[in-house]
Amino acid sequence: MSAAFGCRSVGYTAGMKLEPFAMERLQSLWEHKVAWNLAESGVHPLRVEELLENEEERSALMRQDLGYPQTNGTFELRAAVAAMYGDASPGHVQITNGGSEANCIALLALVQPGDRVVVMMPNYLQAPGLVRALGGTVVPWTLLEDPGTGGSAARWRPDLDALQALATPGTRAIFICNPNNPTGARLTAAELDAICRIASGAGAWVISDEIYRGAELDGVDTTTAWGRYERVVVTSGLSKAYALPGLRIGWTIAPDPLVDELWGIHDYTTIAPGAINDRLARIALAPARRELLLARTRGILRTNYPALRRWIERRAPFLSHIPPQAGAIALVKYAAPVPSADLVARIREEESVLVVSGSSVGMEGYLRIGFGCDPEFLLGALDRLGTVIDTLSSSPDTYRTAPG
């Protein structure tokens, strides 16, 4: 491996132990048992019949050989992915089983015991759990709530001065999520450039989880980190913006020779994507079809978010939020001394509504509410959720914090 890129042998540790992934376990336990699920972070998924537009595509799918495809993904799929990232080539692309495997193999390749990894917070907490399991040190880097000044809109923004102080020389990686889960914030091109400059000064990699790219409420593609710095790894997939989570297709975009090491790790994890999944992903990412899928997602977000926003605003100042710029989730703050996990449990017990606790994404005192479902379903779920929230707001200091 080339010393220029700082690639190293994979740092598996004897007896590596992963901590419980609280949010994923919560969703797995309850998402099919509750009547109203607002814990999802994507839009309502497509059916196979909606993705296949003509008889030729349907017939080809039925004739698909169920053998192993090329383990790093077919050339055609890798070419379709590369086309979305400027000067990337199919050789820069590793197809994975979902964006979660993409993040996993990137961290397995780069993190060894004792490494410092700066992680944007709040976040989907897969990366911190993996870093700690690999013997690394997680250094939280928290987005700031910017109320907006001089006519600018409120947003969650990166504290670049804080990142400069945190990314000390020898820092192994800076892990970002752009657009961000759970805030829906987007980094600007200038902010990405600044992050890459800071990473370069520390000799660090930038790992950019871009799984929500394409799910922007204003319809403008989020700027990618790819191509801004020689040590950038991008991860993404079809689960969120494309409404195809059941395909379990993700990818990494990485420079040589790191991409070869990622393929080597993938040989040990899931070996290959499913042959049918690869075929359907190629159909989804054909340019014209891709535009239709993203337009569908953005249409759902623009239809549903105003209803959620009105629901929140009717409960101000007890509830507050910064409007998300992308993604089908809102991070909603509540003004009560109630642990978010306890509040989520009570909402589920009393009204059969599932939402994600702020503690599950590194933000106690918040709820993460998904709004990518059917509009009528969303209104019904919010009505049930509002029953609990209104009771809490009327007596925040005495409200019981656990069922029973």
C-alpha positions as CSV (number, residue, x, y, z in Angstrom):
1,M,0.0,0.0,0.0
2,S,1.2,3.5,-0.8
3,A,2.6,5.4,2.1
4,A,1.4,8.6,0.4
5,F,-2.2,7.8,1.4
6,G,-1.3,6.5,4.8
7,C,-3.1,3.1,4.3
8,R,-2.3,0.4,6.9
9,S,-3.1,-3.1,7.5
10,V,-6.6,-3.6,8.9
11,G,-6.6,-3.0,12.7
12,Y,-8.7,-5.8,14.0
13,T,-8.2,-6.3,17.7
14,A,-8.5,-9.5,19.6
15,G,-11.8,-9.8,21.4
16,M,-13.1,-6.7,19.6
17,K,-16.5,-6.0,21.3
18,L,-19.2,-3.8,19.8
19,E,-21.4,-1.8,22.2
20,P,-25.2,-2.2,21.8
21,F,-26.5,0.0,18.9
22,A,-29.4,1.4,20.9
23,M,-31.3,3.2,18.1
24,E,-31.2,0.2,15.7
25,R,-32.2,-2.2,18.4
26,L,-35.1,0.1,19.4
27,Q,-36.4,0.3,15.9
28,S,-36.0,-3.4,15.3
29,L,-37.9,-4.3,18.4
30,W,-40.8,-1.9,17.9
31,E,-41.2,-0.6,14.3
32,H,-43.4,-3.5,13.3
33,K,-45.4,-3.6,16.5
34,V,-46.5,0.0,16.9
35,A,-49.5,1.5,15.0
36,W,-47.7,4.7,14.0
37,N,-44.0,4.6,13.1
38,L,-42.3,8.0,12.9
39,A,-38.8,6.6,13.6
40,E,-37.9,6.1,9.9
41,S,-35.4,8.5,8.4
42,G,-36.3,8.0,4.7
43,V,-39.4,8.4,2.6
44,H,-42.0,5.7,1.9
45,P,-40.2,3.0,0.0
46,L,-40.8,2.1,-3.6
47,R,-42.2,-1.3,-4.7
48,V,-40.4,-3.3,-7.3
49,E,-43.3,-2.8,-9.8
50,E,-42.8,1.0,-9.4
51,L,-39.1,0.7,-10.2
52,L,-39.5,-1.5,-13.3
53,E,-41.3,0.6,-15.9
54,N,-41.6,-1.8,-18.8
55,E,-42.0,-5.4,-19.7
56,E,-38.4,-5.7,-21.0
57,E,-37.1,-4.7,-17.5
58,R,-39.5,-7.1,-15.8
59,S,-38.5,-10.0,-18.1
60,A,-34.8,-9.3,-17.6
61,L,-35.2,-9.4,-13.9
62,M,-37.0,-12.7,-14.0
63,R,-34.1,-14.2,-16.1
64,Q,-31.5,-12.9,-13.7
65,D,-29.0,-15.6,-12.8
66,L,-28.8,-15.9,-9.0
67,G,-25.1,-16.6,-8.9
68,Y,-22.4,-14.3,-7.4
69,P,-22.0,-11.0,-9.2
70,Q,-18.6,-9.3,-9.3
71,T,-17.8,-8.9,-5.6
72,N,-17.1,-5.2,-5.8
73,G,-20.2,-4.6,-7.9
74,T,-20.8,-4.9,-11.6
75,F,-18.8,-2.5,-13.8
76,E,-22.1,-0.9,-15.0
77,L,-23.3,-0.2,-11.4
78,R,-19.9,1.2,-10.4
79,A,-19.9,3.4,-13.5
80,A,-23.4,4.7,-12.7
81,V,-22.3,5.6,-9.1
82,A,-19.0,7.2,-10.3
83,A,-20.9,9.4,-12.7
84,M,-22.5,11.2,-9.7
85,Y,-19.1,12.3,-8.3
86,G,-17.3,14.5,-10.8
87,D,-14.0,12.9,-11.8
88,A,-14.5,9.6,-10.0
89,S,-14.1,6.5,-12.1
90,P,-15.6,3.0,-11.7
91,G,-12.2,2.0,-10.2
92,H,-12.8,4.4,-7.3
93,V,-16.1,2.7,-6.4
94,Q,-16.7,-0.3,-4.0
95,I,-20.3,-1.5,-3.9
96,T,-21.5,-2.6,-0.4
97,N,-24.5,-4.0,1.3
98,G,-26.0,-0.8,2.3
99,G,-24.5,2.5,3.5
100,S,-23.9,0.9,6.9
101,E,-21.4,-1.6,5.4
102,A,-19.8,1.3,3.5
103,N,-19.1,3.1,6.8
104,C,-18.0,-0.1,8.5
105,I,-15.4,-1.1,5.9
106,A,-14.1,2.5,5.7
107,L,-13.5,2.6,9.5
108,L,-12.1,-0.9,9.6
109,A,-9.5,0.1,7.0
110,L,-8.5,3.4,8.6
111,V,-8.8,3.1,12.4
112,Q,-6.4,1.2,14.7
113,P,-6.1,1.2,18.5
114,G,-5.1,4.6,19.9
115,D,-6.3,6.6,16.8
116,R,-8.2,9.8,17.4
117,V,-11.3,10.2,15.2
118,V,-13.2,13.5,15.3
119,V,-16.9,12.8,14.7
120,M,-19.5,15.4,13.8
121,M,-22.3,15.4,16.4
122,P,-25.2,14.9,16.5
123,N,-25.0,11.9,14.3
124,Y,-26.2,8.4,13.5
125,L,-24.1,6.7,16.1
126,Q,-22.7,3.8,14.1
127,A,-19.3,5.5,13.5
128,P,-18.6,6.3,17.2
129,G,-19.5,2.7,18.2
130,L,-17.2,1.2,15.6
131,V,-14.3,3.6,16.4
132,R,-14.5,2.6,20.1
133,A,-14.7,-1.1,19.2
134,L,-11.6,-0.7,17.1
135,G,-9.7,0.8,20.1
136,G,-9.9,4.4,18.8
137,T,-10.8,7.5,20.7
138,V,-14.0,9.4,19.6
139,V,-13.6,13.2,19.7
140,P,-17.1,14.8,19.5
141,W,-17.4,17.9,17.3
142,T,-20.8,19.4,17.8
143,L,-22.8,21.5,15.3
144,L,-23.9,24.9,16.5
145,E,-27.5,26.1,16.5
146,D,-27.3,29.3,14.5
147,P,-30.5,31.4,14.8
148,G,-29.7,33.3,11.7
149,T,-28.7,37.0,11.5
150,G,-29.1,39.7,8.9
151,G,-31.9,38.0,7.1
152,S,-30.1,34.6,6.9
153,A,-32.1,31.6,7.8
154,A,-31.6,29.6,11.0
155,R,-29.4,26.5,10.5
156,W,-27.2,24.1,12.2
157,R,-23.7,25.0,11.2
158,P,-20.1,23.7,11.7
159,D,-17.9,25.3,14.3
160,L,-14.7,25.4,12.2
161,D,-12.7,27.1,15.0
162,A,-13.6,24.2,17.3
163,L,-12.7,21.7,14.6
164,Q,-9.3,23.3,14.1
165,A,-8.6,22.9,17.9
166,L,-9.9,19.3,18.0
167,A,-8.1,18.0,14.9
168,T,-4.6,17.9,16.4
169,P,-1.7,16.6,14.4
170,G,-1.9,12.8,14.1
171,T,-5.7,12.7,14.1
172,R,-6.6,9.8,12.0
173,A,-9.9,10.9,10.5
174,I,-12.7,13.4,10.6
175,F,-16.1,11.8,10.2
176,I,-18.9,14.0,8.9
177,C,-22.5,13.3,7.8
178,N,-23.7,15.7,5.0
179,P,-26.6,16.2,4.8
180,N,-26.7,15.5,8.5
181,N,-28.7,12.9,10.4
182,P,-30.5,14.0,12.5
183,T,-30.5,17.8,12.0
184,G,-31.0,17.9,8.2
185,A,-28.2,20.4,7.9
186,R,-26.1,20.8,4.8
187,L,-22.5,21.9,4.6
188,T,-21.6,24.5,2.0
189,A,-18.8,24.1,-0.5
190,A,-16.7,26.6,1.5
191,E,-17.3,24.8,4.7
192,L,-16.3,21.5,3.1
193,D,-13.1,23.1,1.8
194,A,-12.3,24.4,5.2
195,I,-12.8,20.9,6.8
196,C,-10.5,19.4,4.2
197,R,-7.9,22.1,4.9
198,I,-8.0,21.3,8.6
199,A,-7.8,17.6,7.8
200,S,-4.8,18.2,5.6
201,G,-3.0,20.1,8.3
202,A,-3.6,17.2,10.8
203,G,-2.7,14.5,8.2
204,A,-6.3,13.1,8.7
205,W,-8.7,11.5,6.4
206,V,-12.2,12.9,5.8
207,I,-15.0,10.3,5.8
208,S,-18.1,11.9,4.4
209,D,-21.4,10.0,4.9
210,E,-23.6,11.4,2.1
211,I,-26.5,9.0,2.3
212,Y,-29.1,11.9,2.4
213,R,-27.6,13.6,-0.7
214,G,-30.4,14.0,-3.2
215,A,-33.1,14.4,-0.5
216,E,-33.0,18.2,-0.3
217,L,-36.2,20.2,0.3
218,D,-35.1,23.0,-2.1
219,G,-34.2,20.5,-4.8
220,V,-30.6,21.6,-5.0
221,D,-28.0,18.8,-4.7
222,T,-25.8,18.9,-1.7
223,T,-22.1,19.5,-2.5
224,T,-20.1,16.4,-2.2
225,A,-16.7,16.2,-0.4
226,W,-15.3,14.0,-3.2
227,G,-12.5,15.6,-5.2
228,R,-11.8,18.3,-2.6
229,Y,-8.8,16.6,-0.9
230,E,-6.7,13.5,-1.7
231,R,-7.7,11.8,1.5
232,V,-11.5,11.8,1.2
233,V,-13.7,8.8,1.4
234,V,-17.4,9.2,0.6
235,T,-20.0,6.7,1.7
236,S,-23.6,6.6,0.5
237,G,-26.4,4.3,-0.8
238,L,-29.9,3.9,-2.1
239,S,-31.7,3.7,1.3
240,K,-32.7,7.4,1.9
241,A,-32.9,9.7,-1.1
242,Y,-33.8,6.9,-3.4
243,A,-36.4,5.2,-1.2
244,L,-34.9,1.8,-1.8
245,P,-33.7,0.6,1.6
246,G,-34.7,-3.0,1.0
247,L,-32.1,-3.3,-1.9
248,R,-29.3,-2.9,0.6
249,I,-27.1,-1.3,-1.9
250,G,-24.4,1.2,-0.7
251,W,-21.0,2.3,-1.9
252,T,-17.7,3.9,-1.0
253,I,-15.8,6.3,-3.2
254,A,-12.1,6.2,-2.3
255,P,-8.8,6.9,-3.9
256,D,-6.3,4.3,-4.9
257,P,-4.9,2.3,-3.1
258,L,-7.5,2.6,-0.3
259,V,-10.3,1.4,-2.5
260,D,-8.4,-1.9,-3.1
261,E,-8.1,-2.4,0.7
262,L,-11.8,-1.7,1.1
263,W,-12.6,-4.4,-1.4
264,G,-10.3,-6.7,0.5
265,I,-12.3,-6.1,3.7
266,H,-15.6,-6.5,1.9
267,D,-14.3,-10.0,0.9
268,Y,-14.4,-10.8,4.7
269,T,-17.7,-9.1,5.5
270,T,-20.5,-9.7,2.9
271,I,-18.4,-10.8,-0.1
272,A,-20.8,-9.4,-2.8
273,P,-24.0,-7.5,-3.3
274,G,-27.1,-9.6,-4.3
275,A,-27.3,-10.1,-8.0
276,I,-30.9,-8.9,-8.2
277,N,-30.0,-5.9,-6.0
278,D,-27.2,-5.0,-8.3
279,R,-29.5,-5.2,-11.3
280,L,-32.2,-3.1,-9.8
281,A,-29.7,-0.5,-8.6
282,R,-28.4,-0.1,-12.1
283,I,-32.0,0.6,-13.2
284,A,-32.5,3.1,-10.4
285,L,-29.3,5.0,-11.2
286,A,-29.8,5.3,-14.9
287,P,-29.8,9.2,-15.3
288,A,-33.4,9.7,-16.3
289,R,-34.8,7.2,-13.7
290,R,-32.5,8.7,-11.0
291,E,-34.0,12.1,-11.6
292,L,-37.5,10.7,-11.3
293,L,-36.7,8.9,-8.0
294,L,-35.2,12.0,-6.5
295,A,-38.1,14.2,-7.7
296,R,-40.5,11.8,-5.9
297,T,-38.5,12.0,-2.7
298,R,-38.3,15.8,-2.8
299,G,-42.0,16.0,-3.5
300,I,-42.8,13.9,-0.5
301,L,-40.6,16.1,1.7
302,R,-42.1,19.4,0.4
303,T,-45.6,18.0,0.9
304,N,-45.1,16.6,4.4
305,Y,-42.7,19.0,6.1
306,P,-45.1,22.0,6.3
307,A,-47.6,19.8,8.3
308,L,-44.9,18.8,10.8
309,R,-43.7,22.4,11.0
310,R,-47.2,23.7,11.8
311,W,-47.6,20.9,14.4
312,I,-44.4,22.1,16.1
313,E,-45.2,25.8,15.9
314,R,-48.6,25.3,17.5
315,R,-46.7,24.0,20.5
316,A,-44.1,26.7,20.8
317,P,-42.3,27.6,22.9
318,F,-42.5,24.2,24.5
319,L,-41.4,22.6,21.2
320,S,-38.8,24.2,18.9
321,H,-36.6,23.2,15.9
322,I,-34.4,24.5,13.2
323,P,-35.9,23.6,9.8
324,P,-34.1,20.7,8.1
325,Q,-32.6,21.5,4.7
326,A,-32.5,17.8,3.6
327,G,-33.8,14.4,4.7
328,A,-37.1,13.2,6.0
329,I,-36.4,13.9,9.7
330,A,-36.6,16.8,12.1
331,L,-34.7,17.2,15.4
332,V,-37.3,18.7,17.8
333,K,-36.3,20.2,21.1
334,Y,-38.8,20.0,24.1
335,A,-38.7,22.1,27.2
336,A,-39.0,19.6,30.0
337,P,-36.6,17.8,32.4
338,V,-37.6,14.4,31.1
339,P,-35.0,12.0,29.7
340,S,-35.7,11.5,26.0
341,A,-35.6,7.7,26.2
342,D,-38.2,7.8,29.0
343,L,-40.4,10.1,26.9
344,V,-40.1,7.9,23.8
345,A,-41.1,4.9,25.9
346,R,-44.2,6.7,27.2
347,I,-45.2,7.8,23.8
348,R,-44.9,4.3,22.5
349,E,-46.8,2.8,25.5
350,E,-49.6,5.3,25.6
351,E,-50.2,6.1,21.9
352,S,-48.4,3.3,20.0
353,V,-46.3,5.9,18.2
354,L,-42.5,5.3,17.7
355,V,-40.1,8.2,17.5
356,V,-36.3,8.3,18.1
357,S,-34.9,9.7,21.4
358,G,-32.4,12.5,21.2
359,S,-30.1,10.4,23.4
360,S,-29.9,7.9,20.5
361,V,-28.4,10.5,18.3
362,G,-26.2,12.3,20.9
363,M,-28.7,15.1,21.7
364,E,-30.5,14.6,25.0
365,G,-33.7,16.8,25.3
366,Y,-34.7,16.3,21.7
367,L,-36.9,13.9,19.7
368,R,-36.1,12.8,16.1
369,I,-39.4,12.7,14.2
370,G,-39.6,11.2,10.7
371,F,-42.0,12.8,8.2
372,G,-41.4,10.8,5.0
373,C,-44.5,8.6,5.2
374,D,-48.0,9.0,3.6
375,P,-49.4,12.5,4.4
376,E,-52.5,11.2,6.0
377,F,-50.5,8.7,8.1
378,L,-48.3,11.5,9.2
379,L,-51.2,13.6,10.4
380,G,-52.7,10.7,12.3
381,A,-49.4,9.9,14.0
382,L,-48.8,13.6,14.9
383,D,-52.3,13.8,16.4
384,R,-51.4,10.8,18.7
385,L,-48.0,12.1,19.5
386,G,-49.5,15.5,20.3
387,T,-51.6,14.0,23.1
388,V,-48.5,13.0,25.0
389,I,-46.6,16.2,24.3
390,D,-49.5,18.4,25.3
391,T,-49.9,16.5,28.6
392,L,-46.1,16.9,29.2
393,S,-46.2,20.7,28.4
394,S,-49.0,21.3,30.8
395,S,-47.0,19.8,33.8
396,P,-43.4,19.4,32.8
397,D,-42.0,19.1,36.3
398,T,-44.4,16.5,37.6
399,Y,-45.0,14.4,34.5
400,R,-44.0,10.7,35.2
401,T,-40.9,9.9,33.1
402,A,-41.4,6.1,32.8
403,P,-44.4,3.9,32.0
404,G,-46.1,2.4,35.1
